[in-house]
Amino acid sequence: MTAFRYRRAALALTAAAVLPLTLTACGGDDSSSDAAADKSSSSAPAEEKSSAPAEGTSADGPFGPACATVPKDGAGSFDGMAQDPVATAASNNPALSTLVTAVKKAGLVDTLNNAQNITVFAPTNDAFAKIPKADLDKVLADKEMLTNILTYHVVGEKLSPTQLESGTYDTLQKSPLTTKGSGENYTVNDTSKVVCGNVPTANATVHIVDTVLMPKS
């Protein structure tokens, strides 16, 4: 009888020792499964994120080396220019101050601001500086000549980079201009390079160029 009691006690002790180990093992399996599930669920968003296009890399945005000189914020920034009609937008960009002066002298501010869906090839200050000062002063003093030159920089439709690859377009001055190129490298009339292209304004697309365009007639 005593031996039987000892045997029952031993079995009870063995069960008590084995049971926690069994529960621990089961708990470990659940934890591993949960961890695997957590890992799987957390990896899914990461894959979705990597497949999404990076912000600011749209092919439709401004491009070119001179875009780096455009103010990062304020009225003269890309966001600011997009809110204003083209002549007003240009007046807020320091690199286009000579062009703005010329537009005002020619009385073209309202014409450009009220036009719809146009493209402006906008010469930088450095582009105007390539013209000998005496010649530039003469042009600025002659409203008819100045208007002739400035309207030659305006096309009556919005031109995308794709359209710049190879095209001939009529200008408001009535003489055509030609464009060619690819990627981020485009020229107008084989002489003027687009240095910051595809800049949006409220009523126009602006392609900033490094040389003033001269009408062919």
Secondary structure, DSSP 8 states (H G I E B T S, - for coil): -HHHHHHHHHHHHHHHHHHHHHHHHHHHHHHHHHHHHHHHHHHHHHHHHHHS--TT--TTS-BSGGGGGS-SSSTTSHHHHHHS-HHHHHHT-GGGHHHHHHHHHHT-HHHHHH--SEEEEEE-HHHHHTS-HHHHHHHHH-HHHHHHHHHTTEESS---HHHHSEEEEEBTTS-EEEEEEETTEEEETTTEEEEEEEEE-SSEEEEEESS------
